[in-house]
Amino acid sequence: MTIERPLLLSRERRSLLDRLAADPAVPFALAVTGPGGHGKTALLGEVARRCRQAGQTVLTTVPAATEPPEPGTVLLVDDAHLLDDTRLGALRALVDTGRHRIVVGYRPWPRCAALVELADALRRHADPLLLVPFTPEQTAARCAAAPEAARLADHVHAQTAGVPRDVDRLVRALSAAPGSTLSAASALLPSAAPGPGGAASPGEPPQSALVEFGPDLDRLTPDARCLLLALAAGVPLTVDLLGALLDRTPGAVAELVAATRAAGLLTADHRITPLARRAVVALSPPTDRTAVWHRLVDQRLGRGGPVLPLVSALRAVGALGDCPAPALRAAAEEALAEQPALAAELFAAATAAGSSAPGRQAVAALLAGDLDTALRLADRLLAGAAPDDRAKAAAVAATALAHRGQTGRSVELYQWSGTPAAAAFAEVGSLATATTTGDAGPVGPATGGPPTLGAGAARLMAEGVRASIDGTPTTALSTLVQAAALLEPDGRTVLLPDSPAALAALTGVHCAELDIAERVLDRATASGIGGPLLARRHLLLRAWILMLRGRTAAAADAAAAATASGGPLESRDLLFATTLELGVARRNSDLGALQRGWGHALDAVVRHPVDLFTLLPLGELAIAAARLGELDRLEPHLHQARTLLGRLGDPPLWSAPLHWSGLHAAILADRPGAAEEHVAALTADADHSRYAAVAATAAASWVDVLRGTVDPARVEAAARGLYDAGFCWDAARLAGQAAIRTADRRAMTALLDCARVFQGRHAGAKSGPAGGKGGARGGQRPPGGAAPPAAEVDAVPRSELSEREHEVAELVLAGLTYREIGDRLFISAKTVEHHVARMRSRLNCANRTELLALLRTLVAERMAVAGGGAWRERPTR
């Protein structure tokens, strides 16, 4: 496809050319200057075309001094920088007469004395026409033939910096892509991504665009090509560094830069464009490329400077194989903290280049979350490496296995490793699984180590977990927060079986210090403790706290962000992620999502053995299982949890949340005896922590409410305790359920107001039509028109619906049409529609989605109460 590419000039320059062509009698002298590829020859061609159209004679060679141009002749001289002094002198003489029409084009280098004199003479007649790169708008005009011109233009301009010659080359190559249209070519463009130096990293440009640079490179001197290869590495190079690299004086380097800039292969700030960089790399002989880059790397290493930017730049152009092994290892070490996946790749490349680094590669792979690679490399080292390497490999394998839920094997490896940090991690694992820390085999080769930040944090982690079992919650939380703070300055490269911030957050949740838990997680995320390996753990725990606060939409978004960042989740993170999905669905009264997520959650709990740090998701799963009638399938895991806690002496901090979840599971499963056992356990531990205290009070209120004994003041106080502790959803649900079950209209209204306040809604809401006073548009619906939170669903008084409306609701949820419902109930379809409208108005729903969400809960609640007579048959407390 042939694309028209008109000459792109500013209005002033076009006016100048129009004047030149319009009046052949007026003498004229003009210099046109710019680097190669900026359109000098094209501009002179345009001048020639216009002059010939005006009937003027055009001469393109310099006449002899004895044969001046005839009157009316336009003299156009291109590439004047290549002329000898004699011809330049002849041109200057013609300009000095002031009687001729002359346009001279030249590059800014080389600039011999005769060319400088000619330029000065031309400047006395008119300011030179300076050719500059295209603006983004001009580049877009070159791409205007494409329907997706904007996207194509952005890509082309980023790759060429607007150099007109290179813009045309790339557009021409893209237009020759399959389909032979720019729109088809634009579909082939890669998504922009950060590359070396923060620039957009281009995809591989068409080979045809690169080949066209061949003649330009061939015209350069060998030194200029070496300069381009050095700059193609993508790192800033000063004149003195280039001089040392090329073995040239600063003056000679400046000459090389000027020559290369004049050829249009460098920008005005002496940078190489992405497209030119690709061409230089692709078209240079491999021996030349390797020689230059090896010298550059050696120079960096010799000066003690960072090599990662250089190696990353070479990697970006596919030339990682040209890096020597020492540079690859040095760059990998530099990348380990911020980019462990890149570090693992560089360690692997170093190994391939002859510098074996499997131990460091295993560490990098583990920090990046690639547990398969880490375990494979560590296992090989354990089988045949030197003693020191075997100890480090044992720590890598132990850490990876801890994240996979193999805590017992992890503890064995930590003990065998023998370092102080490993011993502390072994203690943490033993406490989490309630196992002894006796000898696990022969003593490992490493028996000591320096008191590093990592070792200190490991010891504090062990002390904090121990205090959570046999000490006070305050001591445990403080110790674990200190452990996390100890790693904040440099914790990205520390191998951790679990994050001290995560353990501090779990402890904070278990003792109702949600604010502290959130802050420690936020700091851990900001400082990157544990690298990508633990980043998702921190995000998932943050989402869990949002869920407990009743912010289900934010919790779902945070969980989705955590699961989307990286590869497949390991078993521990998978357990939290799938249980979060169920917890959000339960709080949103989304029975469909609860049913869909149950199978995945059950798979996750099977994959990860029960330990102290997975009791939170296990408790949430128990409630979901009871809601779905699947509690018996989870009972073996709950039994393991009770056994584990029993071996640890039933520590109140860890057992209280499980009892709270067990209470609600027992309520849903209609097991009053089990519920009372959980209430008794919570009451016995009420003095241990804030969580146990508020949970014990709320649990007693729950049992009374379910028996029909509603003391509004007592219920409100219990719900207020939950709310003050941060458990907003549980507080709103308790108040809402009490409102459903009380026969006292005033108490019901007061408790409903409490539920709304605890859920973040205004108190005093009245039922009414949507948009009416107190209705959905009166400020009572959640922002954005979303379905109401589960606490609000639970807070709707069932007594406000008549028996007939309950029948209609059940059939609406069954998917029947109004006509089918009318036939079933022997009423007209219009009457059914009237019932639905009344329910929507009475339940304060803004749309059908909200109405269906409310009706699902009301129908489920009605069925649960109808089948839960055992509560009312037992004596009232």
Buried (B, 14 or more C-beta within 10 A) or exposed (E): EEBEBEBBBEEEBEEBBEEBBEEBEEEBBBBBBBBBBBBBBBBBBBBBEBBEEEEBBBBEEBBEEEEBBEEEBBBBBBBBBEBEEEBBBBBBEBBBEEEBBBBBBBBBBEBEEBBEBBBEBBBEBEEBBEBBBBEBEBBBBBBBBBEBBEBBBBBBBBBBBBBBBBBBBBBBBBBBBEEEBBBBBBBEBEEBEEBBBEBBBBEEBBEBBBBBBEEBBEEBEEBBBBBBBBBBBBBEBEBEBBBBBBEBEEEBBBBBBBBBBBBBBBBEEBBBBBBBBBBBBBBBEEEEBBBBBBBBBBBBBEEEEEBBBBBBBBBBBEBBEBBBBBBBBBBBBBBBBEBBBBBBBBBBBBBEBEBBBBBBBBBBBBBBBBBEBBBBBBBBBBEEBEEEBBBBBBBBBBBBBBBBBBBBBBBBBBBBBBBBBBBBBBBBBBBBBBBEBEEBEEEBBBEEBEEBBBBBBBBBBBBBBBBBBEBBBEBBBBBBBBBBBBBBEBBBBBBBBBBBBBBBBBBBBBBBBBEBBBBBBBBBBEBBBBBBBBBBBBBBBBBBBBBBBBBBBBBBEBBBBBBEEBEEBBBBBBBBBBBBBBBBBBBBBBBEBBBEBBEBBBEBBEBBBBBBBBBBBBBBBBBBBBBBEBBEEBEEBBEBBBEBBEEBEBBBBBBBBBBBBBBBBBBBBBBBEBBBBBBBBBBBBBEBBBBBBBBBBBBBBBBBBBBEBBBBEBBBEBBBBBBBBBBBBBBBBBBBBBBBBBEEEEBBBBBBBBBBBBBBBEEEBEBBBBEBEBBBBBEBBBEEEBBBBBBBBBBBBBEBBEEEBBBBBBBBBEEBEBEBBBBBBEBEBEBBBBBBEBBBBBBBBBEEEBBBBBBBBBBBBBEBBEEBEBBEEBEEE
